[in-house]
Amino acid sequence: MDIHVYIHNDSEKLDRILRHLERIGDTIMATLADLQAAVAQIGTDVTSAIADIAALQAAGAGGIQPSDLDPIVAALKSSATALEAVLPKPATPPATPAP
């Protein structure tokens, strides 16, 4: 049995592929930077919310009204929305074939 292998060196095609891969890498890095910024902001918002809750506790838990927590809840919801905006949507898993 004879096996013949021919490798064609098409440098232009390889250069195009490389440029395409570099663009994909740039897109991934930009998305990662957006995600890192959003996570950092979430961390700041959560830290701020914890400080606000601690301040309310120090002021006397008995006098806290539910509406006192509204700004904290709103800030956390806003942070969650900002994070969802930069996260990729989860892929839909393929359907499991019936047995």
Secondary structure, 3 states (H helix, E strand, C coil): CCCCCCCCCCHHHHHHHHHHHHHHHHHHHHHHHHHHHHHHHHHHHHHHHHHHHHHHHHHHHHHCCHHHHHHHHHHHHHHHHHHHHHCCCCCCCCCCCCC
